[in-house]
């Protein structure tokens, strides 16, 4: 399964940014036809706004992807300790290049698996997980690891695909994206996700935009 995921992102590494930032005519059309015009740029902007400008704690970004949405924010967080982790070496290399080109020196990049995070318990003040959970093959283990490394009172900022909100998005995921390894079942619904989060977190904000859920939660 991990090889399938790795291969899928290897194949898409040169179009990944264009798709999620809607920077090309075809990516805008793709998002409009299959995702109801979901704006990943606005979702990322909203989630990143929850990180204070004077934040000086420890932040884990998993998966970092290409850092297309996050690099400008990280450049502002001069006093923060930021660790960016991704399973895909292709994505990680693009992120590292972006950090170098923008002279961002407060970030450490690590290749790793969210299902087995190489960190001690309760070490991060913020955990950012954008466009990640729908990719993770071991969902329950991933949830457990995210909860484990986050401090009590720490913030979880996340966005990912949920089923049951858009028939055309659900069909695309089932017949194309899941088969190719970009997405991996099982998938949450809005209701099941809220129920799961409320077991271990105080849900500060929860939004849906088409088939994407995004939220701010505080670890109990």
N, C-alpha and C positions, 0 to 999 in steps of 0.2 A: 504493500500500500504506500509506504513512504517513497519508494522508487517511482511509483506512478505519479505521486504529487510532485516530486522533484523534477521529473521529466516534463510535466505539464507547465511548470513555471520556467523551465529552461526554454521551452518552445515559445513562450509568450513574453519573455523578458523585454523584447524591443518594442512591444505594443502595449505593455501593461500600463504605463503612465498615461498614454493617450486614451485608453479605455476609461480609467477611473477618474481622470480629470476632464473628460469630455472635450478634449482639445482639438479633435478632428471632426469633420462633418460626419464620417461614418460612425464614430463613437457616440456622437450626439444622437444619431439615428438609432443606433443599437440601444442606448439607454431609454430613448423615448418609446420604441416599439416593444421592448421586452421587459423594461423595468419601470415603466410609467413615468419616465422623466426624473427619476430619483437623482438628486444632486449631491454627489459624494463630497464635492468641495464645501458645501454648506454644512454637511454633517460633520466633516473633519473640523471645520472652523468652530462649530458649536462645542464639540468635545474638547478641543484644545483651549477654548476660552475658560474651561474649568481649572486649568493649571495657572496658578497665580504668577504674575510677572516676576515676583521676587522669590519664587520657589527655590529653596536651597537644599532640599532633601534628596532622596534616592528614587529614581523613576525607572521602571522596566517597560520597554516597548517591545511587545511580542504579538504578532510578527511585525518586524519593522518594514518589510517589503523593500521598496526603493527609497523610502523616506521622502517621497514627493510631497506629502502633506505636512510633514513634521519638521523638516530641516530648518525652516525659518524660525519656528518656535524655539527649537533647541538652541539656535544661535543667540537668542535673547536670554536664555536661562544660564547665564555665565557661572552661577554659584551652585548649580545642580549637578548631581552625579547621575548620569544617564547611561543605561545599558540597553543596547538594541540587539535583539536576538531573532534569528530566522533560521528555519530548517534549510531553505534553499540558498545554496552558495551563490547562485546567479543573482538572486535578489539582493543578497548581502553585499556582493561586489558593487552593484549599482548604488546601493546606499552609501557604502564607504567612499566611492568616487564622489558622490554628491556632497558628503561631509568635507572631503578634502578640498573640492573646488570652491566651497563656501567658507573655508577656514574655520570650520567648527571643530573645536578641540576638546570639548567637554563630554564627548560620547565615546563609549567603548562598544565595539561590535563583536558578537559571539555567534558562532554557528551552533545550533542546538535544537532540542525537541521540547515543545511546551509540555509534553506528557512526562518529561523527566527533567525539570529545570535544575540547573547546577548551582543552586543557591540555598542558603540556610533558611530556616523558618522565619517569617515575619521580618523581612529586611527592607521592604520597599514601602515608601509612603504613597506612591501612585503607580498603578499598573494600567498601561494603555494598550488596548487590544482592538485595533481597527481592521475590519475586513479579515478577521482571523478564524473565529470559532467555526464557521461553516466549512473551513478547509481542514481543520484538525480531525484526524482519523479516530483518535481515542477521546471522545468528548468528555466522558465522566472523569477520566484521569486528568484531562486538561483543566476542567473546572476545579478539581481538587488541588492541583499544583498552583493554579492562579491564586486560590484562596490561601494556600499554605504560605506562600512567599510574601503575601501582602500583610502589612502590620495591622493590628487592631486599630480601627479608626481610619485606616488607609482608604484611598479612593480607587475604585475601579471604573475606568472610562472605556466603553466598548461600543462597537457597531458590527452587525453581521446580518446575514440573510435569515429570515424566518419564513416558514411555510404557512399557507392558508390565507395570505393577504392578497395575492395576485395569481390568478389561474395561469396567465401566460408566463409569469416568472417561474412558477412552480413547474410548468411543463418544460421550459428551457433548462432548468436545473436537472430535472429527471432524465431527459433524453439526450442532453449534450454535456452540460458542465460536470455532473457527477460521474458520467462515464469516462470523461477525459481526465479526471483527477483534480479539477479546479475546486470542486465542492465535494464534500464527503458526508453521507448520511450517518446517523439519523439527524434530523433537523428539528429545532424547536418551533413551536407556535408562539404567538405573543403571550397567550395564557400560560403555557408550560414554562416559558422563560421567566415570567414574573414570579410564578410559584417557586421555581428553583432558586432565583435570586433572593427571595424573601426568607429562605431558610437560613442564610448566612450574612445577609446584607440589609441595610436600610436603603430602600430605593428612593433616592432623592429626586431624580427625574427620569422619565421613560417616555420615549417618542417612537412613532413608526412613520416611515415615509415609504409608501409602497410596500415592497417586501423586505425592507431593511428596518431593523430595530436599532436604536441607539440610546444610551442611558448613562447616568451617573449613579453609582451605588457606593455606600460606605460600609466597610466590614464591621460587623458587630463585635 
